[in-house]
């Protein structure tokens, strides 16, 4: 089954970041015009997400378009998850929110020691890096806070709710 990929317009970049948080392919480019975003969405078979209710009259027609009337990003996220039946658990926190690529588990913690605060290094045992930008990630309290904000219940590998400190890694 081919997973839905998204292109978000300039007004929905925060929504795009939220989609990346749950592991979905969400692209954008704040440096190009809407025409180019639509052309790329069409070429890459992506759903074009926008708040522009006049999109079909002003621009080349996106082949797949979803217009959001909601202006609040968290509610936009919840609408898109529901409308497209997205699984918010399967790949939670598995992608770089900057680069849109899957993270890699760090096999040797020592390699990232210089890139994180000593307290973070001492407190967490599992780290991930983005193979493109090199950003180091860990599942700290920000993970639980983000899940709470987005209305996502974190689940353990056994299907029960869990704390951030026992949250399974995507590669386990």
Buried (B, 14 or more C-beta within 10 A) or exposed (E): EEEBBBBBBBBBBBBBBBBBBBBBBBBBEEEEEBEEBBBBBBEEEBBBBBBBEEBEEEBEEBEBBBBBEBEEBBEBBBBBBEEBEBEBEEBBBBBBBEBBBBBBEBEEEEEBEEEBEEEBBEEBEBBBBBEEEEBBBBBEEEBBEBBEEBEBEBBEEEEEEBEBEEBBBBEE
